[in-house]
Amino acid sequence: MPPAFTTEEKAHITALLLETGEKLFTAQGLRKTSLEELMAPTGVAKSSFYVFFDSKEALYLELMIRQSGEVKRRVIDGALLGTDDPREGLRRFLHATLAELSANPLWRRLMTHPEEMQAVARKLDPARVTAMSDNPVTALMEFVADRSDSGELVHADPAVIIGVLQCVLLVPMFADRLGDPDLHHKILDLLVDIVASGLTPQR
């Protein structure tokens, strides 16, 4: 039976698990990260992990929840919804999200390994759904669905439109195949402009 922990010990170990989880999930992913690795910095037995989190997926979800509000404010509220022009909004969203993925390794991992988000979702506690109200992915889906219905985006399945946006966000993964590194930003800038223009009806 796991030992009892004081309030201070619980707070300290939880903080260590969050810090270690972010590093390991980012570096090697959810599936390859073991409980032994997560608990090692705490100096506490592996079995005690479940005193703090129900599963590895629950720890991953907690990390996402802690970041999702700030990410949404940057890429959705400040960029996508920061203008009444859907074309400019998409352009700003793509640039802001590319910057976020460059600076935020956990969200970059989620973008490049969607199966991990699916694994987390399968074990999602319904009581935590409300905590994800600031989820930028959900906000993007709502924007695309609303603007598609109003005719502000091209007539296409919203899932297809989101897939096109995701394709742009995956381009940096293959930057080494784009030739001259000095051209990377110019390539991305032009691609963003082409996609934003292509997804919005001609004015």
ZIRAJO-V873439 format. One record per backbone hydrogen bond with DSSP energy under -1.0 kcal/mol. CO is the residue of the C=O (numbers start at 1). NH is the residue of the N-H. E is the energy in kcal/mol with one decimal. If there is no record, write none. Layout:
co:CO nh:NH e:E
co:CO nh:NH e:E
//
This chain:
co:6 nh:10 e:-2.6
co:7 nh:11 e:-2.2
co:8 nh:12 e:-2.3
co:9 nh:13 e:-2.9
co:10 nh:14 e:-2.6
co:11 nh:15 e:-2.1
co:12 nh:16 e:-2.0
co:13 nh:17 e:-2.6
co:14 nh:18 e:-2.4
co:15 nh:19 e:-2.3
co:16 nh:20 e:-3.0
co:17 nh:21 e:-2.9
co:18 nh:22 e:-2.1
co:19 nh:23 e:-1.7
co:20 nh:24 e:-2.8
co:21 nh:25 e:-3.0
co:22 nh:26 e:-1.6
co:23 nh:27 e:-2.0
co:24 nh:28 e:-3.1
co:34 nh:38 e:-2.0
co:35 nh:39 e:-2.6
co:36 nh:40 e:-1.5
co:39 nh:42 e:-1.5
co:40 nh:43 e:-1.0
co:45 nh:48 e:-1.6
co:46 nh:49 e:-2.1
co:48 nh:51 e:-2.1
co:49 nh:52 e:-1.7
co:49 nh:53 e:-2.2
co:55 nh:59 e:-1.5
co:56 nh:60 e:-2.4
co:57 nh:61 e:-2.7
co:58 nh:62 e:-2.1
co:59 nh:63 e:-2.0
co:60 nh:64 e:-2.1
co:61 nh:65 e:-2.9
co:62 nh:66 e:-2.2
co:63 nh:67 e:-1.0
co:64 nh:68 e:-2.5
co:67 nh:71 e:-2.4
co:68 nh:72 e:-2.8
co:69 nh:73 e:-2.1
co:70 nh:74 e:-1.7
co:71 nh:75 e:-2.9
co:72 nh:76 e:-2.2
co:72 nh:77 e:-2.1
co:73 nh:78 e:-1.9
co:75 nh:80 e:-1.5
co:76 nh:81 e:-3.3
co:85 nh:89 e:-2.6
co:86 nh:90 e:-2.6
co:87 nh:91 e:-2.1
co:88 nh:92 e:-2.8
co:89 nh:93 e:-2.7
co:90 nh:94 e:-2.6
co:91 nh:95 e:-2.1
co:92 nh:96 e:-2.9
co:93 nh:97 e:-2.7
co:94 nh:98 e:-2.4
co:95 nh:99 e:-2.0
co:96 nh:100 e:-2.1
co:97 nh:101 e:-2.9
co:98 nh:102 e:-1.6
co:99 nh:103 e:-1.8
co:100 nh:104 e:-2.6
co:104 nh:108 e:-1.9
co:105 nh:109 e:-2.1
co:106 nh:110 e:-1.9
co:107 nh:111 e:-2.1
co:108 nh:112 e:-2.2
co:109 nh:113 e:-1.6
co:113 nh:116 e:-2.1
co:114 nh:118 e:-1.9
co:115 nh:119 e:-1.9
co:116 nh:120 e:-2.1
co:117 nh:121 e:-2.5
co:118 nh:122 e:-2.0
co:121 nh:124 e:-1.4
co:125 nh:128 e:-2.8
co:126 nh:129 e:-1.2
co:129 nh:132 e:-1.7
co:130 nh:133 e:-1.5
co:132 nh:135 e:-2.1
co:135 nh:139 e:-2.0
co:136 nh:140 e:-2.2
co:137 nh:141 e:-2.2
co:138 nh:142 e:-2.2
co:139 nh:143 e:-2.1
co:140 nh:144 e:-2.6
co:141 nh:145 e:-2.4
co:142 nh:146 e:-2.6
co:143 nh:147 e:-2.8
co:144 nh:148 e:-2.1
co:145 nh:149 e:-2.1
co:146 nh:150 e:-1.7
co:147 nh:152 e:-1.9
co:147 nh:153 e:-1.3
co:148 nh:151 e:-1.0
co:154 nh:156 e:-1.0
co:157 nh:160 e:-1.2
co:157 nh:161 e:-1.8
co:158 nh:162 e:-2.5
co:159 nh:163 e:-1.8
co:160 nh:164 e:-2.1
co:161 nh:165 e:-2.1
co:162 nh:166 e:-2.4
co:163 nh:167 e:-1.9
co:164 nh:168 e:-1.5
co:165 nh:169 e:-1.7
co:166 nh:170 e:-1.3
co:168 nh:171 e:-1.0
co:170 nh:173 e:-1.6
co:171 nh:174 e:-2.3
co:172 nh:175 e:-1.6
co:174 nh:177 e:-2.1
co:175 nh:178 e:-1.8
co:180 nh:183 e:-2.2
co:181 nh:184 e:-1.2
co:183 nh:187 e:-2.8
co:184 nh:188 e:-2.7
co:185 nh:189 e:-2.7
co:186 nh:190 e:-2.2
co:187 nh:191 e:-2.5
co:188 nh:192 e:-2.9
co:189 nh:193 e:-2.1
co:190 nh:194 e:-2.6
co:191 nh:195 e:-2.7
co:192 nh:196 e:-2.8
co:193 nh:197 e:-2.2
co:194 nh:198 e:-2.6
co:195 nh:199 e:-1.9
co:199 nh:154 e:-2.5
//
